[in-house]
Amino acid sequence: MEERSEFTPLESQLAAQIRARLGELRGTEARVAQVVLDRGSDLVRLSVSDVAELAGTAPSSVVRACQRLGFRGYQELKIAAARHSPAAPAAPEDETDPAARALTTTLRAAREALDGVTATLGADDLRAAAELLDGTDRVVLIGCGLSGAVVLDLAYRLRALGLPVDAPADAQTAELAAAQLPPTGVCLAVSHGGATPNVVDAARRARTAGAAVLALTSYARSPLTETATHTLVAGGQDVVFGLETTASRIAHLTVVDALTQTLLALRGGRAEAALRLSADVSTDHTY
């Protein structure tokens, strides 16, 4: 990565917030904080991997350092840096077009969300989640709002692998289904922020019933992750304030793909037989 000799400093309020917590940080986390201060507003152009390289550490350490500094993750820190940066020069003429600007912003957010997956999700976490699903005799999927689309995709994929899946669309029915899970069951809850009451309440019902709770969410700390027995963290920070972007769902769907591929490898012949049946059904509905 090309080195630059000069950077625009962070606005004093944000810089002061970071410096106020430097004394709490040690080792790699302290180096990450120093990189943030040194790079200033140029931080908005750097990925989590870029910051990790500059600090001589792993992306996961960057995320942890950001959380110690009071942010939910690296994306939130970048947004804070962008908010506190000096006013940018006027945009090029083509970027004044709302459609062109929206396309650029959305693609950037999606790339950053996918880049961030490796910082928050490890192979061990994915393998543990797949093993949990492979060993269960019943799965209840929970998700509402925009996360509902991820749940629908996940439900189809798990059924295609031969798992017994229930994905109630109604919030009250979902909570009831979670409450009726046996101790060998799994409640898989999907939530971007991890604080949607319907989702968290259903997950808590499942835990009370003795079932495992697997959370797929964008933030490592939330009411949902506090309830979960297993957590998969991946997702992007919304960059259009007041309007949720697709970045987090793209990251979640990517994790769904990786999870189902891992599950396919674990289930072997059972999954292959189920996939053949799924292919037969699909063929019957193809012209």
C-alpha positions as CSV (number, residue, x, y, z in Angstrom):
1,M,0.0,0.0,0.0
2,E,1.4,3.4,-1.0
3,E,2.5,5.5,1.9
4,R,1.6,9.2,2.1
5,S,3.6,11.8,4.0
6,E,0.8,14.2,5.0
7,F,-2.7,13.6,6.3
8,T,-5.5,15.8,7.3
9,P,-5.9,15.5,11.1
10,L,-9.1,14.4,12.8
11,E,-11.3,17.1,14.1
12,S,-10.3,17.9,17.7
13,Q,-13.4,16.4,19.4
14,L,-12.9,13.0,17.9
15,A,-9.2,13.0,18.3
16,A,-9.7,14.0,22.0
17,Q,-12.1,11.1,22.5
18,I,-9.5,8.7,21.2
19,R,-6.6,10.1,23.1
20,A,-8.7,10.0,26.3
21,R,-8.8,6.3,26.0
22,L,-5.2,5.6,24.9
23,G,-4.1,5.0,28.5
24,E,-6.6,2.0,28.6
25,L,-5.0,0.3,25.6
26,R,-1.9,-1.9,25.5
27,G,0.1,-3.5,22.7
28,T,-1.5,-3.9,19.4
29,E,-4.7,-2.0,20.4
30,A,-2.6,1.0,21.3
31,R,-0.8,0.8,17.9
32,V,-4.2,0.7,16.2
33,A,-5.4,3.8,18.0
34,Q,-2.1,5.6,17.1
35,V,-2.7,4.7,13.4
36,V,-6.1,6.2,13.6
37,L,-4.8,9.4,15.0
38,D,-1.9,9.5,12.5
39,R,-4.0,8.9,9.4
40,G,-6.7,11.3,10.4
41,S,-9.5,11.9,7.9
42,D,-7.6,9.7,5.4
43,L,-9.0,6.8,7.5
44,V,-12.2,6.9,5.4
45,R,-10.2,5.5,2.4
46,L,-8.7,2.6,4.3
47,S,-10.1,-0.9,4.8
48,V,-9.8,-2.7,8.1
49,S,-7.1,-4.8,6.5
50,D,-5.1,-1.6,5.6
51,V,-5.3,-0.4,9.2
52,A,-4.2,-3.8,10.5
53,E,-1.2,-3.8,8.1
54,L,-0.2,-0.3,9.3
55,A,-0.5,-1.3,12.9
56,G,1.3,-4.6,12.4
57,T,-1.6,-6.7,13.7
58,A,-4.6,-8.7,12.6
59,P,-8.0,-7.2,11.4
60,S,-9.7,-8.8,14.5
61,S,-7.4,-6.7,16.7
62,V,-8.5,-3.5,14.8
63,V,-12.1,-4.3,15.5
64,R,-11.4,-5.0,19.2
65,A,-9.5,-1.7,19.5
66,C,-12.3,0.2,17.9
67,Q,-14.7,-1.3,20.5
68,R,-12.4,-0.4,23.3
69,L,-12.4,3.2,21.9
70,G,-16.2,3.3,22.3
71,F,-17.3,2.3,18.8
72,R,-19.3,-0.7,17.8
73,G,-16.7,-1.6,15.1
74,Y,-14.4,-0.3,12.5
75,Q,-17.1,0.9,10.2
76,E,-18.6,3.1,12.9
77,L,-15.2,4.6,13.5
78,K,-14.8,5.4,9.8
79,I,-18.2,7.1,9.7
80,A,-17.2,9.2,12.8
81,A,-14.0,10.1,11.0
82,A,-15.9,11.1,7.8
83,R,-18.3,13.2,9.9
84,H,-15.5,15.1,11.6
85,S,-13.4,15.6,8.5
86,P,-13.0,19.0,6.9
87,A,-15.4,19.8,4.2
88,A,-14.4,17.9,1.0
89,P,-13.9,19.7,-2.3
90,A,-16.9,19.9,-4.6
91,A,-17.7,16.6,-6.2
92,P,-16.9,15.9,-9.9
93,E,-19.7,16.9,-12.2
94,D,-20.9,13.3,-12.8
95,E,-21.0,12.7,-9.0
96,T,-23.6,15.5,-8.6
97,D,-26.0,13.1,-10.2
98,P,-28.0,11.4,-7.4
99,A,-28.0,8.1,-9.2
100,A,-24.3,8.1,-9.8
101,R,-23.6,9.1,-6.2
102,A,-26.0,6.4,-4.9
103,L,-24.3,3.7,-7.0
104,T,-20.8,4.7,-5.9
105,T,-21.8,4.8,-2.2
106,T,-23.7,1.6,-2.3
107,L,-20.9,-0.4,-4.0
108,R,-18.4,1.1,-1.6
109,A,-20.4,0.0,1.4
110,A,-20.9,-3.5,0.0
111,R,-17.2,-3.9,-0.6
112,E,-16.3,-2.7,2.8
113,A,-18.9,-5.0,4.4
114,L,-17.4,-8.0,2.6
115,D,-13.9,-7.0,3.4
116,G,-14.8,-6.7,7.1
117,V,-16.1,-10.3,7.3
118,T,-12.6,-11.7,7.7
119,A,-12.1,-9.4,10.6
120,T,-15.1,-10.6,12.6
121,L,-15.7,-14.1,11.5
122,G,-13.2,-17.0,11.8
123,A,-13.3,-20.5,10.4
124,D,-13.6,-21.9,13.9
125,D,-16.8,-19.9,14.5
126,L,-18.2,-21.1,11.1
127,R,-17.3,-24.7,11.8
128,A,-18.8,-24.6,15.2
129,A,-22.1,-23.2,13.8
130,A,-22.2,-25.9,11.1
131,E,-21.5,-28.7,13.6
132,L,-24.3,-27.3,15.8
133,L,-26.8,-27.4,13.0
134,D,-25.6,-30.9,11.8
135,G,-26.3,-32.3,15.3
136,T,-29.8,-30.9,15.7
137,D,-33.2,-32.5,15.0
138,R,-35.1,-29.2,14.7
139,V,-34.2,-25.7,13.6
140,V,-36.3,-22.6,14.1
141,L,-35.3,-19.5,12.1
142,I,-36.1,-16.1,13.4
143,G,-35.8,-12.7,11.6
144,C,-38.0,-9.8,10.8
145,G,-37.9,-6.7,8.7
146,L,-35.1,-6.6,6.2
147,S,-33.4,-9.6,7.9
148,G,-36.5,-11.6,6.9
149,A,-35.1,-11.9,3.4
150,V,-31.9,-13.5,4.8
151,V,-34.0,-15.9,6.8
152,L,-36.0,-17.0,3.7
153,D,-32.8,-17.7,1.8
154,L,-31.4,-19.6,4.7
155,A,-34.5,-21.7,5.2
156,Y,-34.5,-22.8,1.6
157,R,-30.8,-23.8,1.8
158,L,-31.1,-25.7,5.0
159,R,-34.1,-27.6,3.8
160,A,-32.3,-28.5,0.6
161,L,-29.6,-30.0,2.8
162,G,-32.2,-32.2,4.6
163,L,-32.6,-30.2,7.9
164,P,-36.0,-30.0,9.5
165,V,-36.6,-26.2,9.4
166,D,-39.4,-24.0,10.7
167,A,-39.3,-20.3,9.7
168,P,-42.5,-18.7,10.9
169,A,-43.3,-15.3,9.3
170,D,-45.5,-14.1,12.1
171,A,-43.6,-12.8,15.2
172,Q,-45.9,-14.3,17.8
173,T,-45.8,-17.7,16.0
174,A,-42.0,-17.5,15.8
175,E,-41.7,-16.9,19.5
176,L,-44.0,-19.8,20.2
177,A,-42.0,-22.1,17.9
178,A,-38.8,-21.0,19.7
179,A,-40.4,-21.7,23.1
180,Q,-41.4,-25.2,22.0
181,L,-37.9,-26.2,20.9
182,P,-36.4,-29.3,22.6
183,P,-33.0,-29.1,24.3
184,T,-31.6,-30.7,21.1
185,G,-33.0,-27.9,18.9
186,V,-31.5,-24.8,17.6
187,C,-32.9,-21.3,17.2
188,L,-31.0,-19.4,14.5
189,A,-31.7,-15.7,14.8
190,V,-30.7,-13.1,12.2
191,S,-30.6,-9.4,13.1
192,H,-28.4,-6.6,11.8
193,G,-28.3,-4.6,15.1
194,G,-29.1,-7.5,17.4
195,A,-31.6,-5.4,19.3
196,T,-34.9,-6.2,17.5
197,P,-37.3,-7.0,20.4
198,N,-39.2,-9.8,18.5
199,V,-36.0,-11.5,17.5
200,V,-34.4,-11.2,21.0
201,D,-37.5,-12.3,22.8
202,A,-37.8,-15.4,20.6
203,A,-34.1,-16.2,21.2
204,R,-34.7,-15.9,25.0
205,R,-37.6,-18.2,24.8
206,A,-35.4,-20.8,23.1
207,R,-32.7,-20.5,25.7
208,T,-35.3,-20.9,28.5
209,A,-36.5,-24.1,26.7
210,G,-32.9,-25.4,26.9
211,A,-32.2,-25.0,23.2
212,A,-29.0,-23.6,21.6
213,V,-29.2,-20.1,20.0
214,L,-27.1,-19.3,17.0
215,A,-27.0,-15.5,16.2
216,L,-26.1,-14.0,12.8
217,T,-25.6,-10.3,13.4
218,S,-23.5,-7.3,12.5
219,Y,-22.2,-6.4,16.0
220,A,-20.4,-8.4,18.6
221,R,-22.1,-6.8,21.5
222,S,-25.9,-6.6,21.6
223,P,-28.9,-8.1,23.5
224,L,-29.0,-10.9,20.9
225,T,-25.4,-11.9,21.3
226,E,-25.8,-11.8,25.1
227,T,-28.5,-14.4,24.7
228,A,-26.8,-16.5,22.1
229,T,-24.8,-19.6,22.7
230,H,-23.0,-19.2,19.4
231,T,-22.5,-16.0,17.4
232,L,-21.5,-15.2,13.8
233,V,-20.6,-11.6,13.4
234,A,-20.5,-10.0,9.9
235,G,-22.0,-6.9,8.4
236,G,-21.6,-3.3,7.4
237,Q,-22.4,-0.1,9.0
238,D,-25.3,1.8,7.3
239,V,-23.8,4.7,5.4
240,V,-27.0,6.5,4.4
241,F,-28.3,7.8,7.7
242,G,-32.0,7.2,8.2
243,L,-32.1,4.7,5.3
244,E,-30.7,1.2,5.9
245,T,-28.5,0.0,3.1
246,T,-28.0,-3.5,1.7
247,A,-24.4,-3.8,3.0
248,S,-25.2,-5.8,6.1
249,R,-27.5,-8.2,4.2
250,I,-24.9,-8.8,1.6
251,A,-22.5,-9.8,4.3
252,H,-25.1,-12.0,6.0
253,L,-26.0,-13.8,2.8
254,T,-22.3,-14.4,2.2
255,V,-22.0,-16.0,5.7
256,V,-25.1,-18.1,4.8
257,D,-23.4,-19.4,1.7
258,A,-20.2,-20.3,3.7
259,L,-22.3,-21.9,6.4
260,T,-24.3,-24.1,4.1
261,Q,-21.2,-25.1,2.2
262,T,-19.5,-26.1,5.5
263,L,-22.7,-28.0,6.5
264,L,-22.7,-29.8,3.1
265,A,-19.2,-31.1,3.8
266,L,-20.1,-32.3,7.3
267,R,-23.3,-34.0,6.3
268,G,-21.8,-35.8,3.3
269,G,-24.2,-38.4,1.8
270,R,-27.2,-37.3,3.7
271,A,-26.9,-33.8,2.3
272,E,-26.2,-35.1,-1.2
273,A,-29.3,-37.2,-1.2
274,A,-31.4,-34.2,0.0
275,L,-29.9,-32.0,-2.7
276,R,-30.8,-34.6,-5.4
277,L,-34.4,-34.4,-4.2
278,S,-34.2,-30.6,-4.2
279,A,-32.9,-30.7,-7.8
280,D,-35.8,-33.0,-8.8
281,V,-38.3,-30.6,-7.4
282,S,-36.7,-27.7,-9.1
283,T,-36.7,-29.5,-12.4
284,D,-40.4,-30.2,-12.1
285,H,-40.9,-26.4,-11.8
286,T,-38.7,-25.5,-14.8
287,Y,-40.0,-25.0,-18.3
